[in-house]
Amino acid sequence: LDQTLAWIAENKMYAILDFHSIGYPPAEDFESAYDGIYLTSTEEWKQFWRDVARHYRDNKTVVFYELFNEPVFPGYSFDIHSVYCNQSDWLGWRDSVEDVVGIIQHIDRQKIILVGGLSWAYDISYALTAPIRADNIVYSTHPYPNSNWHTTWQNAFGKVKDKYPVMETEFGFDLNGDKAESKYKGGHRYRNDIMLFLDEKRISWVAWCFSNKWMPTLLADKNGNPNEAGHFFRDKLRR
C-alpha cells in the first residue's frame, strides 16, 4: 500500500483508503459470497482503522478514509419484493459509524471520512433527519444501474446533497450481468442519465473498476486497454 501511494503521489493524484467489505456491522452480519472475501468482524474493522489512522495520519496523498465499502441492512435482499432498509437500521448503522469515527479522529483529525448509505451504500436518505454527529463527514453513494429498484436517485442521495456534502465513490456499468446497463429503470440510457444527475447536483464521482475481471470492469484486457465503459469514463475525465 505504501508503494502504491508513492506511485499515486508521483502522478499528482490523491487516494481514498477503503475498508472493503459488505454487510451490516451492528449485527455482525457480513456477506459470505465470493469465497468469503468480505467476511470480517467489527473488532477487525475497528483495529484496521486504528492501524491505518496511525500509519497515514501525516500522509498528504491520502485525503479520504472510506469507513466501510457497502453497508446493507438486517435481512438484506436485492429482491424488489423483499425487505428494504428503514430508519431503525440507519440509527444502528449511525451508532457503529460514530464509534469508529471516534477511534479514527482520536488519532487523525485531518482526513475526510466517507460514510456510505444503506442498501449497498446507495441510500443515504436517513441522514437528512439523523446525520452523523461528527465533523469532516462526507456521505457516499453507489448508484449502479440496478440500484434504484426501490427508491430514486433524488430520494436516495440527491436531497441529502442539498444539505450535506455527498460523493459518489463507486459506480459503473456492464453490457450484461448483475450491473448491466439494461437493468436501469429510467427513461433513457443509464450512463447519460447518471452523469447528468451527478453534474446537476455537483456531486464528485469515482468510476468502478480499473480491472478486466472485477465487474463492472473498465478494462478489456490485462494490458490496460479500455472497454466500452472505460472509454466512456475516460472521455468524461479528459473533458
N, C-alpha and C positions, 0 to 999 in steps of 0.2 A: 504493500500500500504506500509506503514511503517513496519507493521508486516511481510508482505511478503518479503520485502527487508532484514529484520533482519534474516529470515529463510535462504534466499539466502546467506547472509554473513556467517552464521554459517556453511553452506555447502561449503564454499570457492569457490563460483561462483560469476559471475558478471551479471549485468542486463542491458537490453535495456528498456527505457521508451518510449512508442509509443503513439502518438495521433491517435487512431484507427478509421479512417473514410475513406470513398471512395467518390471521387468527384473531382471537378476542382475549387479550391478556387478563382482563379481570376474572375470567372463568378458567384460566389456564387451558384454553382450548385453541389448538394450533393445527393448521392444515397438514394432513398426513399424506396427501398425494405427492406425486413427483419424487418417489423414493425417499420421502421423509425429509427433504431438504429444508422445509420450513418449520420442522419440529424444534421447539425451544422451551424456555420457561421464563417466567417473569424475573426470576433471580438472575438468569443468564443475561436477559435484556438489560437489567439494571447494571450488572457488572460490566457488560460491554460498554455502556455509556460512561461509567466511571473511568475505564481504561482509555477510551477514545478522548474524553474531555481532558484528561491529564496529559496525554501524548500530543494532542493537536491544539491545545489552547493558545499557543503562540504562533501557530501556522496560519499565515495570511492567505494562502491558497484555498484553504477550507473555509468557506463562508457559511455554509448551511449544515446543520445536523438534522437529518430527516428521521424522526423518532421511531417510526415503525411503518414499514412499507404499505401494507394493506390491512387495516383493521376491518373486521366484519361485524358480526353481532351473534348473540347466542342462538343456536339452532339454524345457522345461516344456510341459505339455499339460493341458487340462481334461477329457480323456477318462478315464473311470473305469478303463478297461482299459490305460491307458498309464502313463508314468513318474510318480514322486512324489518328493518331497524326501527326503533322508537326512542322516545325521549329518555326512558329509563336506561336503555342501552348506552345512549350518549353520556349520561351522567356517570355511569360506571366507567366508561372509557375516559371521561374527563378526569376522574379521580386518579386513575392509573397514570395518565399523562402528567398531571400536576406533580405526582410523586417523582417521576423520572426527570421531569424538567427541574425540580428542586435539586436532584442529585447532580445534574449537569451544571446548573448555574451556581452551585456552591463552589465548583471548580473553575468554570469558564463562563463568564457573563458576556463575552463578546460575540459569540456565534448566534445567528438567527436559527431558531428552531422551527422546523416544518412539522405540522401536525395534520395527519390525514383524517378524512372523514370516515364514517362507517360505510358498509356495503362496498368493500374492496376499495376504500379510500375515496369513494365517489361522492357520498352525501355528507356535506358539512353544514347542512341547513340548521341543525340544532344549535350551532354556535351563535346564532342570532339572539337566542334567549338565554343561553347558558355558555358564554365564551370561556375559554381557558383563562384562568386567573393568574396570569404571569406576563412579564414583559418579553419583548423580542420574539413574539409568536407570529408565524405566517401559516395560514391554513392551506393544505394541499389537496388536490383532487386528481382523479384518474378517469377522465371521460372517454372510455372506449366506445366503439360503435354499438356494442350491446349493453352499455351501462344504463341507458335511460329507459330500462324496462319497467321501472316503477314511477320515477319522477323525472322531470325535465332538467336540463342544464340550468335554467334560470332558477328553479326551485332548489336544486341540489347545491349550487355554489354561486350562481350569478347574483342573487340577492345578498349573499354574505359579502361579496366583493364591494358592494355599495357602502359597506360599513367597516370592513376589516381587510387587511392585505390577504390576497389569495394568489397562489402559484400553482400552475398545472405541472406536476412533476413526472407524469408518465401517461402517454397516450400514443396511439398509432393505429395501423390497420393492416390486415392481410387481404388477399384476394379470396381466401377460403379459410375454413376452420372457425374456432371459437371467436376470433377477433376479426372475422370477415367484414368488410365494409358493407356488404349486403344485409347485415343484421341491424343496421341503423334504421330506426323507425321514423326519421324525419322526412321532410318533403323533398329534399334534394340530396346531393352527394355528401356523405359524411365528411370527407376531407375538406371540402369547401365550407360546409356549414360550421364545423368546429373552429376552423381558423377565423372565419368571420366573427363568430361569437367571442372568441378569445381576444381578437383585435378590438371589437366594440367595447368589451369590458375592461380593456387594458390589463389583461392577465398574461404574465410571462409564462413560457412553456418549455418543456423538455420532451423531446420525442424518444420513443422506445421502439426497438432496442438495437444497439450497434453490434449486431450479431447476424450470422447467416443461419443460425439454428434456433435461438431462443425467441419464440414468437410473441408478438408480431415483429418480424425481422425488418431491418433496414438494408441489409446486405444480401446480395445474390449469391456470393461465394466467399470462401475463406481468404481471397485476395483483396477484399475490401471494395469490390465493385457494388454500387448501389442497385437495389431492385426498384420496383415502381414506387414504393413508399419512400425509399431512400432518396430517389431523385426528387420527389415532391418536397420533402422536408429540407433537403439541401438547397433547392431553389429558393425556398422561403427564407432560409438563413442568409443566403447570398444577397437577397434583396434588402 
